[in-house]
């Protein structure tokens, strides 16, 4: 039995045998374990992700920029904010650098200031995926976006904070990550002195 590298799990009596990687790609891998605890056995499979960033773009005049993105997984257009993976970037860049890169790549924008809004674990029942959220203040569009081959982004529109609040209330922003990031931005600006 291979001891798991999760000290809290070990202290709770969990023992595991690593059954290997089921699937691997540049962004994540799927791990499979045999678990033992208190005489019970089972298997557990989860996604091990490199992590990602989400950037809420706020213009100089305090408008939020949202973009319509096509998502193959749901076959729908979705209002979202820029986001991207940390995979292959963290050797030479900070999380903040990656956030600025995503803003530039997806919107062609730069910002005066990048404010951390926190981090969360995305779908922690089936993935080890930490997401870092930033508010990009003073965004200006400097250049054409440099999107990846399979990024399909339609309109980019600016919305007031009240309009974003209304979009969320009407469930018109379906992307959970963007919704959480926008709610954190709304909270940061509401509680600001």
Contact map, one row per residue, 1 for C-alpha under 8 A:
1110000000000011100000000000000000000000000000000000000000000000000000000000000000000000000000000000000000000000000000000000000000000000000000000000000000000000000000000000000000000000000000000
1111000000000011110000000000000000000000000000000000000000000000000000000000000000000000000000000000000000000000000000000000000000000000000000000000000000000000000000000000000000000000000000000
1111100001000011100000000000000000000000000000000000000000000000000000000000000000000000000000000000000000000000000000000000000000000000000000000000000000000000000000000000000000000000000000000
0111111011000011110000000000000000000000000000000000000000000000000000000000000000000000000000000000000000000000000000000000000000000000000000000000000000000000000000000000000000000000000000000
0011111000000000000000000000000000000000000000000000000000000000000000000000000000000000000000000000000000000000000000000000000000000000000000000000000000000000000000000000000000000000000000000
0001111111000000000000000000000000000000000000000000000000000000000000000000000000000000000000000000000000000000000000000000000000000000000000000000000000000000000000000000000000000000000000000
0001111111100000000000000000000000000000000000000000000000000000000000000000000000000000000000000000000000000000000000000000000000000000000000000000000000000000000000000000000000000000000000000
0000011111110000000000000000000000000000000000000000000000000000000000000000000000000000000000000000000000000000000000000000000000000000000000000000000000000000000000000000000000000000000000000
0001011111111110000000000000000000000000000000000000000000000000000000000000000000000000000000000000000000000000000000000000000000000000000000000000000000000000000000000000000000000000000000000
0011011111111110000000000000000000000000000000000000000000000000000000000000000000000000000000000000000000000000000000000000000000000000000000000000000000000000000000000000000000000000000000000
0000001111111100000000000000000000000000000000000000000000000000000000000000000000000000000000000000000000000000000000000000000000000000000000000000000000000000000000000000000000000000000000000
0000000111111100000000000000000000000000000000000000000000000000000000000000000000000000000000000000000000000000000000000000000000000000000000000000000000000000000000000000000000000000000000000
0000000011111110000000000000000000001100000000000000000000000000000000000000000000000000000000000000000000000000000000000000000000000000000000000000000000000000000000000000000000000000000000000
0000000011111111000000000000000000111000000000000000000000000000000000000000000000000000000000000000000000000000000000000000000000000000000000000000000000000000000000000000000000000000000000000
1111000011001111100000000000000000111000000000000000000000000000000000000000000000000000000000000000000000000000000000000000000000000000000000000000000000000000000000000000000000000000000000000
1111000000000111110000000000000011110000000000000000000000000000000000000000000000000000000000000000000000000000000000000000000000000000000000000000000000000000000000000000000000000000000000000
1111000000000011111000000000000011100000000000000000000000000000000000000000000000000000000000000000000000000000000000000000000000000000000000000000000000000000000000000000000000000000000000000
0101000000000001111100000000001111000000000000000000000000000000000000000000000000000000000000000000000000000000000000000000000000000000000000000000000000000000000000000000000000000000000000000
0000000000000000111110000000001111000000000000000000000000000000000000000000000000000000000000000000000000000000000000000000000000000000000000000000000000000000000000000000000000000000000000000
0000000000000000011111000000001110000000000000000000000000000000000000000000000000000000000000000000000000000000000000000000000000000000000000000000000000000000000000000000000000000000000000000
0000000000000000001111110000111100000000000000000000000000000000000000000000000000000000000000000000000000000000000000000000000000000000000000000000000000000000000000000000000000000000000000000
0000000000000000000111110000111100000000000000000000000000000000000000000000000000000000000000000000000000000000000000000000000000000000000000000000000000000000000000000000000000000000000000000
0000000000000000000011111000111000000000000000000000000000000000000000000000000000000000000000000000000000000000000000000000000000000000000000000000000000000000000000000000000000000000000000000
0000000000000000000011111111110000000000000000000000000000000000000000000000000000000000000000000000000000000000000000000000000000000000000000000000000000000000000000000000000000000000000000000
0000000000000000000000111111100000000000000000000000000000000000000000000000000000000000000000000000000000000000000000000000000000000000000000000000000000000000000000000000000000000000000000000
0000000000000000000000011111000000000000000000000000000000000000000000000000000000000010000000000000000000000000000000000000000000000000000000000000000000000000000000000000000000000000000000000
0000000000000000000000011111100000000000000000001100000000000000000000000000000000001010000000000000000000000000000000000000000000000000000000000000000000000000000000000000000000000000000000000
0000000000000000000000011111110000000000000000111100000000000000000000000000000000000000000000000000000000000000000000000000000000000000000000000000000000000000000000000000000000000000000000000
0000000000000000000011111011111000000000000000111000000000000000000000000000000000000000000000000000000000000000000000000000000000000000000000000000000000000000000000000000000000000000000000000
0000000000000000000011110001111100000000000011110000000000000000000000000000000000000000000000000000000000000000000000000000000000000000000000000000000000000000000000000000000000000000000000000
0000000000000000011111100000111110000000000011110000000000000000000000000000000000000000000000000000000000000000000000000000000000000000000000000000000000000000000000000000000000000000000000000
0000000000000000011111000000011111000000001111000000000000000000000000000000000000000000000000000000000000000000000000000000000000000000000000000000000000000000000000000000000000000000000000000
0000000000000001111100000000001111100000001110000000000000000000000000000000000000000000000000000000000000000000000000000000000000000000000000000000000000000000000000000000000000000000000000000
0000000000000001111000000000000111110000111100000000000000000000000000000000000000000000000000000000000000000000000000000000000000000000000000000000000000000000000000000000000000000000000000000
0000000000000111100000000000000011111000111100000000000000000000000000000000000000000000000000000000000000000000000000000000000000000000000000000000000000000000000000000000000000000000000000000
0000000000000111000000000000000001111111110000000000000000000000000000000000000000000000000000000000000000000000000000000000000000000000000000000000000000000000000000000000000000000000000000000
0000000000001110000000000000000000111111100000000000000000000000000000000000000000000000000000000000000000000000000000000000000000000000000000000000000000000000000000000000000000000000000000000
0000000000001000000000000000000000011111000000000000000000000000000000000000000000000000000000000000000000000000000000000000000000000000000000000000000000000000000000000000000000000000000000000
0000000000000000000000000000000000011111100000000000000000000000000000000000000000000000000000000000000000000000000000000000000000000000000000000000000000000000000000000000000000000000000000000
0000000000000000000000000000000000011111110000000000000000000000000000000000000000000000000000000000000000000000000000000000000000000000000000000000000000000000000000000000000000000000000000000
0000000000000000000000000000000001111011111000000000000000000000000000000000000000000000000000000000000000000000000000000000000000000000000000000000000000000000000000000000000000000000000000000
0000000000000000000000000000000001110001111100000000000000000000000000000000000000000000000000000000000000000000000000000000000000000000000000000000000000000000000000000000000000000000000000000
0000000000000000000000000000000111100000111110000000000000000000000000000000000000000000000000000000000000000000000000000000000000000000000000000000000000000000000000000000000000000000000000000
0000000000000000000000000000000111100000011111000000000000000000000000000000000000000000000000000000000000000000000000000000000000000000000000000000000000000000000000000000000000000000000000000
0000000000000000000000000000011110000000001111100000000000000000000000000000000000000000000000000000000000000000000000000000010000000000000000000000000000000000000000000000000000000000000000000
0000000000000000000000000000011100000000000111110000000000000000000000000000000000000000000000000000000000000000000000000000011100000000000000000000000000000000000000000000000000000000000000000
0000000000000000000000000001111000000000000011111000000000000000000000000000000000000000000000000000000000000000000000000000011110000000000000000000000000000000000000000000000000000000000000000
0000000000000000000000000001111000000000000001111100000000000000000000000000000000000000000000000000000000000000000000000000001110000000000000000000000000000000000000000000000000000000000000000
0000000000000000000000000011100000000000000000111110000000000000000000000000000000000000000000000000000000000000000000000000001111000000000000000000000000000000000000000000000000000000000000000
0000000000000000000000000011000000000000000000011111000000000000000000000000000000001110000000000000000000000000000000000000000011000000000000000000000000000000000000000000000000000000000000000
0000000000000000000000000000000000000000000000001111100000000000000000000000000000001110000000000000000000000000000000000000000011110000000000000000000000000000000000000000000000000000000000000
0000000000000000000000000000000000000000000000000111110000000000000000000000000000111110000000000000000000000000000000000000000011110000000000000000000000000000000000000000000000000000000000000
0000000000000000000000000000000000000000000000000011111000000000000000000000000000111100000000100110000000000000000000000000000000111100000000000000000000000000000000000000000000000000000000000
0000000000000000000000000000000000000000000000000001111100000000000000000000000011110000000000000010000000000000000000000000000000111100000000000000000000000000000000000000000011001000000000000
0000000000000000000000000000000000000000000000000000111110000000000000000000000011100000000000000010011000000000000000000000000000001111000000000000000000000000000000000000000000001000000000000
0000000000000000000000000000000000000000000000000000011111000001100000000000000011000000000000000000000000000000000000000000000000001111000000000000000000000000000000000000000000001100100000000
0000000000000000000000000000000000000000000000000000001111100001110000000000000011000000000000000000001000000000000000000000000000000011101000000000000000000000000000000000000000000000000000000
0000000000000000000000000000000000000000000000000000000111111111100000000000000000000000000000000000000000000000000000000000000000000011111000000000000000000000000000000000000000000000000000000
0000000000000000000000000000000000000000000000000000000011111111100000000000000000000000000000000000000000000000000000000000000000000000111100000000000000000000000000000000000000000000000000000
0000000000000000000000000000000000000000000000000000000001111110000000000000000000000000000000000000000000000000000000000000000000000000111100000000000000000000000000000000000000000000000000000
0000000000000000000000000000000000000000000000000000000001111110000000000000000000000000000000000000000000000000000000000000000000000000010000000000000000000000000000000000000000000000000000000
0000000000000000000000000000000000000000000000000000000001111111000000000000000000000000000000000000000000000000000000000000000000000000010000000000000000000001100000000000000000000000000000000
0000000000000000000000000000000000000000000000000000000001111111100000000000000000000000000000000000000000000000000000000000000000000000000000000000000000000111100000000000000000000000000000000
0000000000000000000000000000000000000000000000000000000111100111110000000000000000000000000000000000000000000000000000000000000000000000000000000000000000000111100100000000000000000000000000000
0000000000000000000000000000000000000000000000000000000111100011111000000000000010000000000000000000000000000000000000000000000000000000000000000000000000011110000000000000000000000000000000000
0000000000000000000000000000000000000000000000000000000010000001111100000000001110000000000000000000000000000000000000000000000000000000000000000000000000011110000000000000000000000000000000000
0000000000000000000000000000000000000000000000000000000000000000111110000000011111000000000000000000000000000000000000000000000000000000000000000000000011111000000000000000000000000000000000000
0000000000000000000000000000000000000000000000000000000000000000011111000000111100000000000000000000000000000000000000000000000000000000000000000000000011110000000000000000000000000000000000000
0000000000000000000000000000000000000000000000000000000000000000001111100000111100000000000000000000000000000000000000000000000000000000000000000000001111000000000000000000000000000000000000000
0000000000000000000000000000000000000000000000000000000000000000000111110011110000000000000000000000000000000000000000000000000000000000000000000000001111000000000000000000000000000000000000000
0000000000000000000000000000000000000000000000000000000000000000000011111111110000000000000000000000000000000000000000000000000000000000000000000000000100000000000000000000000000000000000000000
0000000000000000000000000000000000000000000000000000000000000000000001111111000000000000000000000000000000000000000000000000000000000000000000000000000000000000000000000000000000000000000000000
0000000000000000000000000000000000000000000000000000000000000000000000111110000000000000000000000000000000000000000000000000000000000000000000000000000000000000000000000000000000000000000000000
0000000000000000000000000000000000000000000000000000000000000000000000111111000000000000000000000000000000000000000000000000000000000000000000000000000000000000000000000000000000000000000000000
0000000000000000000000000000000000000000000000000000000000000000000001111111100000000000000000000000000000000000000000000000000000000000000000000000000000000000000000000000000000000000000000000
0000000000000000000000000000000000000000000000000000000000000000000001110111110000000000000000000000000000000000000000000000000000000000000000000000000000000000000000000000000000000000000000000
0000000000000000000000000000000000000000000000000000000000000000000111100011111000000000000000000000000000000000000000000000000000000000000000000000000000000000000000000000000000000000000000000
0000000000000000000000000000000000000000000000000000000000000000001111100001111100000000000000000000000000000000000000000000000000000000000000000000000000000000000000000000111000000000000000000
0000000000000000000000000000000000000000000000000000000000000000011110000000111110000000000000000000000000000000000000000000000000000000000000000000000000000000000000000001111000000000000000000
0000000000000000000000000000000000000000000000000000000000000000011110000000011111000000000000000000000000000000000000000000000000000000000000000000000000000000000000000000101001100000000000000
0000000000000000000000000000000000000000000000000000011110000000111000000000001111100000000000000000000000000000000000000000000000000000000000000000000000000000000000000000000001000000000000000
0000000000000000000000000000000000000000000000000000011110000000001000000000000111110000000000000000011001100000000000000000000000000000000000000000000000000000000000000000000000000000000000000
0000000000000000000000000000000000000000000000000001111000000000000000000000000011111000000000000010011000000000000000000000000000000000000000000000000000000000000000000000000000000000000000000
0000000000000000000000000000000000000000000000000001110000000000000000000000000001111100000000000110010000000000000000000000000000000000000000000000000000000000000000000000000000000000000000000
0000000000000000000000000010000000000000000000000111100000000000000000000000000000111110000000000000000000000000000000000000000000000000000000000000000000000000000000000000000000000000000000000
0000000000000000000000000000000000000000000000000111100000000000000000000000000000011111110000100100000000000000000000000000000000000000000000000000000000000000000000000000000000000000000000000
0000000000000000000000000110000000000000000000000111000000000000000000000000000000001111110000000000000000000000000000000000000000000000000000000000000000000000000000000000000000000000000000000
0000000000000000000000000000000000000000000000000000000000000000000000000000000000000111111000000000000000000000000000000000000000000000000000000000000000000000000000000000000000000000000000000
0000000000000000000000000000000000000000000000000000000000000000000000000000000000000111111110000100000000000000000000000000000000000000000000000000000000000000000000000000000000000000000000000
0000000000000000000000000000000000000000000000000000000000000000000000000000000000000111111111100000000000000000000000000000000000000000000000000000000000000000000000000000000000000000000000000
0000000000000000000000000000000000000000000000000000000000000000000000000000000000000001111110000000000000000000000000000000000000000000000000000000000000000000000000000000000000000000000000000
0000000000000000000000000000000000000000000000000000000000000000000000000000000000000000111111000000000000000000000000000000000000000000000000000000000000000000000000000000000000000000000000000
0000000000000000000000000000000000000000000000000000000000000000000000000000000000000000111111111100000000000000000000000000000000000000000000000000000000000000000000000000000000000000000000000
0000000000000000000000000000000000000000000000000000000000000000000000000000000000000000010111111100000000000000000000000000000000000000000000000000000000000000000000000000000000000000000000000
0000000000000000000000000000000000000000000000000000100000000000000000000000000000000100010011111110000000000000000000000000000000010000000000000000000000000000000000000000000000000000000000000
0000000000000000000000000000000000000000000000000000000000000000000000000000000000000000000011111111000000000000010000000000000000000000000000000000000000000000000000000000000000000000000000000
0000000000000000000000000000000000000000000000000000000000000000000000000000000000000000000011111111100000000000000000000000000000000000000000000000000000000000000000000000000000000000000000000
0000000000000000000000000000000000000000000000000000100000000000000000000000000000010100100011111111110000000000000000000000000000000000000000000000000000000000000000000000000000000000000000000
0000000000000000000000000000000000000000000000000000111000000000000000000000000000110000000000111111111000000000000000000000000000000100000000000000000000000000000000000000000000000000000000000
0000000000000000000000000000000000000000000000000000000000000000000000000000000000000000000000011111111100000110000000000000000000000000000000000000000000000000000000000000000000000000000000000
0000000000000000000000000000000000000000000000000000000000000000000000000000000000000000000000001111111110000000000000000000000000000000000000000000000000000000000000000000000000000000000000000
0000000000000000000000000000000000000000000000000000001000000000000000000000000001110000000000000111111111100000000000000000000000000000000000000000000000000000000000000000000000000000000000000
0000000000000000000000000000000000000000000000000000001010000000000000000000000001100000000000000011111111111100000000000000000000000000000000000000000000000000000000000000000000000000000000000
0000000000000000000000000000000000000000000000000000000000000000000000000000000000000000000000000001111111111100000000000000000000000000000000101100000000000000000000000000000000000000000000000
0000000000000000000000000000000000000000000000000000000000000000000000000000000000000000000000000000111111111000000000000000000000000000000000001110000000000000000000000000000000000000000000000
0000000000000000000000000000000000000000000000000000000000000000000000000000000001000000000000000000011111111000000000000000000000000000000000001110000000000000000000000000000000000000000000000
0000000000000000000000000000000000000000000000000000000000000000000000000000000001000000000000000000011111111000000000000000000000000000000010011100000000010000000000000000000000000000000000000
0000000000000000000000000000000000000000000000000000000000000000000000000000000000000000000000000000001111111100000000000000000000000000000011111100000000000000000000000000000000000000000000000
0000000000000000000000000000000000000000000000000000000000000000000000000000000000000000000000000000001111111110000000000000000000000000001111101000000000000000000000000000000000000000000000000
0000000000000000000000000000000000000000000000000000000000000000000000000000000000000000000000000001001100011111000000000000000000000000001111000000000000000000000000000000000000000000000000000
0000000000000000000000000000000000000000000000000000000000000000000000000000000000000000000000000001000000001111110000000000000000000001111100000000000000000000000000000000000000000000000000000
0000000000000000000000000000000000000000000000000000000000000000000000000000000000000000000000000000000000000111110000000000000000000001111000000000000000000000000000000000000000000000000000000
0000000000000000000000000000000000000000000000000000000000000000000000000000000000000000000000000000000000000011111000000000000000000001110000000000000000000000000000000000000000000000000000000
0000000000000000000000000000000000000000000000000000000000000000000000000000000000000000000000010000000000000011111100000000000000000111100000000000000000000000000000000000000000000000000000000
0000000000000000000000000000000000000000000000000000000000000000000000000000000000000000000000000000000000000000111110000000000000000111100000000000000000000000000000000000000000000000000000000
0000000000000000000000000000000000000000000000000000000000000000000000000000000000000000000000000000000000000000011111000000000000011110000000000000000000000000000000000000000000000000000000000
0000000000000000000000000000000000000000000000000000000000000000000000000000000000000000000000000000000000000000001111100000000000011110000000000000000000000000000000000000000000001001100100000
0000000000000000000000000000000000000000000000000000000000000000000000000000000000000000000000000000000000000000000111110000000000011100000000000000000000000000000000000000000000000000000000000
0000000000000000000000000000000000000000000000000000000000000000000000000000000000000000000000000000000000000000000011111000000001111000000000000000000000000000000000000000000000000000000000000
0000000000000000000000000000000000000000000000000000000000000000000000000000000000000000000000000000000000000000000001111100000001110000000000000000000000000000000000000000000000000000000000000
0000000000000000000000000000000000000000000000000000000000000000000000000000000000000000000000000000000000000000000000111111000111100000000000000000000000000000000000000000000000000000000000000
0000000000000000000000000000000000000000000000000000000000000000000000000000000000000000000000000000000000000000000000011111001111100000000000000000000000000000000000000000000000000000000000000
0000000000000000000000000000000000000000000000000000000000000000000000000000000000000000000000000000000000000000000000001111111110000000000000000000000000000000000000000000000000000000000000000
0000000000000000000000000000000000000000000000000000000000000000000000000000000000000000000000000000000000000000000000001111111110000000000000000000000000000000000000000000000000000000000000000
0000000000000000000000000000000000000000000000000000000000000000000000000000000000000000000000000000000000000000000000000011111000000000000000000000000000000000000000000000000000000000000000000
0000000000000000000000000000000000000000000011100000000000000000000000000000000000000000000000000000000000000000000000000011111100000000000000000000000000000000000000000000000000000000000000000
0000000000000000000000000000000000000000000001111000000000000000000000000000000000000000000000000000000000000000000000000111111110000000000000000000000000000000000000000000000000000000000000000
0000000000000000000000000000000000000000000001111000000000000000000000000000000000000000000000000000000000000000000000001111011111000000000000000000000000000000000000000000000000000000000000000
0000000000000000000000000000000000000000000000111111000000000000000000000000000000000000000000000000000000000000000000001111001111100000000000000000000000000000000000000000000000000000000000000
0000000000000000000000000000000000000000000000001111000000000000000000000000000000000000000000000000000000000000000000111100000111110000000000000000000000000000000000000000000000000000000000000
0000000000000000000000000000000000000000000000000011110000000000000000000000000000000000000000000000000000000000000000111100000011111000000000000000000000000000000000000000000000000000000000000
0000000000000000000000000000000000000000000000000011110000000000000000000000000000000000000000100000000000000000000111110000000001111100000000000000000000000000000000000000000000000000000000000
0000000000000000000000000000000000000000000000000000111100000000000000000000000000000000000000000000000000000000000111100000000000111110000000000000000000000000000000000000000000001000000000000
0000000000000000000000000000000000000000000000000000111100000000000000000000000000000000000000000010000000000000011111000000000000011111000000000000000000000000000000000000000000001000000000000
0000000000000000000000000000000000000000000000000000001111000000000000000000000000000000000000000000000000000000011110000000000000001111100000000000000000000000000000000000000000000000100000000
0000000000000000000000000000000000000000000000000000001111000000000000000000000000000000000000000000000000000011111000000000000000000111111000000000000000000000000000000000000000000000000000000
0000000000000000000000000000000000000000000000000000000011110000000000000000000000000000000000000000000000000011111000000000000000000011111000000000000000000000000000000000000000000000000000000
0000000000000000000000000000000000000000000000000000000001111100000000000000000000000000000000000000000000000011100000000000000000000001111100000000000000000000000000000000000000000000000000000
0000000000000000000000000000000000000000000000000000000011110000000000000000000000000000000000000000000000001111000000000000000000000001111110000000000000000000000000000000000000000000000000000
0000000000000000000000000000000000000000000000000000000000110000000000000000000000000000000000000000000000001110000000000000000000000000011111000000000000000000000000000000000000000000000000000
0000000000000000000000000000000000000000000000000000000000000000000000000000000000000000000000000000000000111100000000000000000000000000001111110000000000000000000000000000000000000000000000000
0000000000000000000000000000000000000000000000000000000000000000000000000000000000000000000000000000000000011100000000000000000000000000000111110000000000000000000000000000000000000000000000000
0000000000000000000000000000000000000000000000000000000000000000000000000000000000000000000000000000000100011000000000000000000000000000000011111000000000000000000000000000000000000000000000000
0000000000000000000000000000000000000000000000000000000000000000000000000000000000000000000000000000000000110000000000000000000000000000000011111100000000000000000000000000000000000000000000000
0000000000000000000000000000000000000000000000000000000000000000000000000000000000000000000000000000000111111000000000000000000000000000000000111110000000000000000000000000000000000000000000000
0000000000000000000000000000000000000000000000000000000000000000000000000000000000000000000000000000000111110000000000000000000000000000000000011111000000000000000000000000000000000000000000000
0000000000000000000000000000000000000000000000000000000000000000000000000000000000000000000000000000000011000000000000000000000000000000000000001111101000000000000000000000000000000000000000000
0000000000000000000000000000000000000000000000000000000000000000000000000000000000000000000000000000000000000000000000000000000000000000000000000111111000000000000000000000000000000000000000000
0000000000000000000000000000000000000000000000000000000000000000000000000000000000000000000000000000000000000000000000000000000000000000000000000011111000000000000000000000000000000000000000000
0000000000000000000000000000000000000000000000000000000000000000000000000000000000000000000000000000000000000000000000000000000000000000000000000001111100000000000000000000000000000000000000000
0000000000000000000000000000000000000000000000000000000000000000000011000000000000000000000000000000000000000000000000000000000000000000000000000011111110000000000000000000000000000000000000000
0000000000000000000000000000000000000000000000000000000000000000000011100000000000000000000000000000000000000000000000000000000000000000000000000000011111000000000000000000000000000000000000000
0000000000000000000000000000000000000000000000000000000000000000001111000000000000000000000000000000000000000000000000000000000000000000000000000000001111100000000000000000000000000000000000000
0000000000000000000000000000000000000000000000000000000000000000001111000000000000000000000000000000000000000000000000000000000000000000000000000000000111110000000000000000000000000000000000000
0000000000000000000000000000000000000000000000000000000000000000001100000000000000000000000000000000000000000000000000000000000000000000000000000000000011111000000000000000000000000000000000000
0000000000000000000000000000000000000000000000000000000000000000111100000000000000000000000000000000000000100000000000000000000000000000000000000000000001111100000000000000000000000000000000000
0000000000000000000000000000000000000000000000000000000000000000111000000000000000000000000000000000000000000000000000000000000000000000000000000000000000111110000000000000000000000000000000000
0000000000000000000000000000000000000000000000000000000000000011110000000000000000000000000000000000000000000000000000000000000000000000000000000000000000011111000000000000000000000000000000000
0000000000000000000000000000000000000000000000000000000000000011110000000000000000000000000000000000000000000000000000000000000000000000000000000000000000001111111100000000000000000000000000000
0000000000000000000000000000000000000000000000000000000000000111000000000000000000000000000000000000000000000000000000000000000000000000000000000000000000000111111100000000000000000000000000000
0000000000000000000000000000000000000000000000000000000000000111000000000000000000000000000000000000000000000000000000000000000000000000000000000000000000000011111110000000000000000000010000000
0000000000000000000000000000000000000000000000000000000000000000000000000000000000000000000000000000000000000000000000000000000000000000000000000000000000000011111111000000000000000000000000000
0000000000000000000000000000000000000000000000000000000000000000000000000000000000000000000000000000000000000000000000000000000000000000000000000000000000000011111111100000000000000000000000000
0000000000000000000000000000000000000000000000000000000000000001000000000000000000000000000000000000000000000000000000000000000000000000000000000000000000000011111111110000000000000100000000000
0000000000000000000000000000000000000000000000000000000000000000000000000000000000000000000000000000000000000000000000000000000000000000000000000000000000000000111111111000000000000010010000000
0000000000000000000000000000000000000000000000000000000000000000000000000000000000000000000000000000000000000000000000000000000000000000000000000000000000000000011111111100000000000000000000000
0000000000000000000000000000000000000000000000000000000000000000000000000000000000000000000000000000000000000000000000000000000000000000000000000000000000000000001111111111100000000000000000000
0000000000000000000000000000000000000000000000000000000000000000000000000000000000000000000000000000000000000000000000000000000000000000000000000000000000000000000111111111100000100000000000000
0000000000000000000000000000000000000000000000000000000000000000000000000000000000000000000000000000000000000000000000000000000000000000000000000000000000000000000011111111000000000000000000000
0000000000000000000000000000000000000000000000000000000000000000000000000000000000000000000000000000000000000000000000000000000000000000000000000000000000000000000001111111000000000000000000000
0000000000000000000000000000000000000000000000000000000000000000000000000000000000000000000000000000000000000000000000000000000000000000000000000000000000000000000000111111110000000000000000000
0000000000000000000000000000000000000000000000000000000000000000000000000000001000000000000000000000000000000000000000000000000000000000000000000000000000000000000000111111110000000000000000000
0000000000000000000000000000000000000000000000000000000000000000000000000000011100000000000000000000000000000000000000000000000000000000000000000000000000000000000000110011111101100000000000000
0000000000000000000000000000000000000000000000000000000000000000000000000000011000000000000000000000000000000000000000000000000000000000000000000000000000000000000000000011111100100000000000000
0000000000000000000000000000000000000000000000000000000000000000000000000000011100000000000000000000000000000000000000000000000000000000000000000000000000000000000000000000111111100000000000000
0000000000000000000000000000000000000000000000000000000000000000000000000000000000000000000000000000000000000000000000000000000000000000000000000000000000000000000000000000111111110000000000000
0000000000000000000000000000000000000000000000000000010000000000000000000000000000000000000000000000000000000000000000000000000000000000000000000000000000000000000000000000001111111000000000000
0000000000000000000000000000000000000000000000000000010000000000000000000000000110000000000000000000000000000000000000000000000000000000000000000000000000000000000000000000101111111100000000000
0000000000000000000000000000000000000000000000000000000000000000000000000000000100000000000000000000000000000000000000000000000000000000000000000000000000000000000000010000111111111110000000000
0000000000000000000000000000000000000000000000000000000000000000000000000000000000000000000000000000000000000000000000000000000000000000000000000000000000000000000000000000000111111111000000000
0000000000000000000000000000000000000000000000000000011100000000000000000000000000000000000000000000000000000000000010000000000000001100000000000000000000000000000000000000000011111111100000000
0000000000000000000000000000000000000000000000000000000100000000000000000000000000000000000000000000000000000000000000000000000000000000000000000000000000000000000100000000000001111111110000000
0000000000000000000000000000000000000000000000000000000000000000000000000000000000000000000000000000000000000000000000000000000000000000000000000000000000000000000010000000000000111111111000000
0000000000000000000000000000000000000000000000000000000000000000000000000000000000000000000000000000000000000000000010000000000000000000000000000000000000000000000000000000000000011111111100000
0000000000000000000000000000000000000000000000000000000100000000000000000000000000000000000000000000000000000000000010000000000000000010000000000000000000000000000000000000000000001111111110000
0000000000000000000000000000000000000000000000000000000000000000000000000000000000000000000000000000000000000000000000000000000000000000000000000000000000000000100010000000000000000111111111000
0000000000000000000000000000000000000000000000000000000000000000000000000000000000000000000000000000000000000000000000000000000000000000000000000000000000000000000000000000000000000011111111100
0000000000000000000000000000000000000000000000000000000000000000000000000000000000000000000000000000000000000000000010000000000000000000000000000000000000000000000000000000000000000001111111110
0000000000000000000000000000000000000000000000000000000000000000000000000000000000000000000000000000000000000000000000000000000000000000000000000000000000000000000000000000000000000000111111110
0000000000000000000000000000000000000000000000000000000000000000000000000000000000000000000000000000000000000000000000000000000000000000000000000000000000000000000000000000000000000000011111110
0000000000000000000000000000000000000000000000000000000000000000000000000000000000000000000000000000000000000000000000000000000000000000000000000000000000000000000000000000000000000000001111111
0000000000000000000000000000000000000000000000000000000000000000000000000000000000000000000000000000000000000000000000000000000000000000000000000000000000000000000000000000000000000000000111111
0000000000000000000000000000000000000000000000000000000000000000000000000000000000000000000000000000000000000000000000000000000000000000000000000000000000000000000000000000000000000000000000111
